[in-house]
Amino acid sequence: MSKQWKYTTTPEYLEEKNKFNQYYEEKVLPLLQKIEKTRKRYFYTFMLMSFALILWIGYVAKNFQTGIKGLTETNGWYGLAGCVIILLLCLPMLSYYRRSKESLLPVLANFFGEFTYFYNQELPLDLMDESLLFRAKGQMRGEDCFSGTYQDVSVQIAEYHRFKQSQRYNEENHRRENIYVSKERGLIFYADMNKQFSGQTIVVKDKGWLNFVEKFKNLQRVGLESPEFEKKFEVYSDNQIEARYILTPVMLEYMEKLKEMFNQIEFSFFKQHVMVKIETKKNTFECSNFFRSVINQKRIAQQFDELYLLFSIITTLKLNQKQMQLQN
């Protein structure tokens, strides 16, 4: 994430924010207090194991010279004991992160609708290709994922991690071998609308003077009457009229606000699907920190703002579709 969104004063946002504040007191805070007790218990275990590791290092340092003189078997036991202690040291932290996510994230998402949390969920690779937002090829893996409904619209939110195939020289075998290296990670938000789009419209980040090399098959650039928006994005579509129906002033405003929060963000509207791609190196759904109290209303409020803006895209599209139906 980059810059935090400057809070809006629109009546719709303020109404939802007030509802969420009440939801926070009734549902989220009691859960955070429960998670905090678990965090403290794991943290004390972590500190105890850290103390044991320090004692072990001191013992090894004290007997290091003796080990060099001939106790080679003892050196192996030192290494085994060190691995066991380090493993035990990491277990409380890893267990806490997994359990806190599985407990907290569904509750936050359920303010907006009925959602279920999944870990390491499969990604919709075919839809990601059709969206034209994932132009670079590579192996994809899903991580944290929500799946559910918002205003009768099927929605999924998932973290993705893309790996690029590369090669390295294996000195033992004296040949090159294929490996996968981390290339990109981020977040995808995709929804199945109840009405199908006639064409495809994509909104991608502005590349300045490099825009002239950007090419999308069968799509043409769409000019909008918003200089500020066009400083940040470029729009391409195979249906100019529909693109303008989608990209209303309200929709452009939400997109610009999302741009303030997530610098690398792009959108695609195709078939009955809406897909938002957010490229970020940070773990988006990390609401807690093992070394600090989980009870942090400011951090939770930021999560609300991010989800509110993403779901607002669906609300705006549904309103646009109703207006189109009335006009037809």
Disulfide bonds with the S-S distance in Angstrom:
none
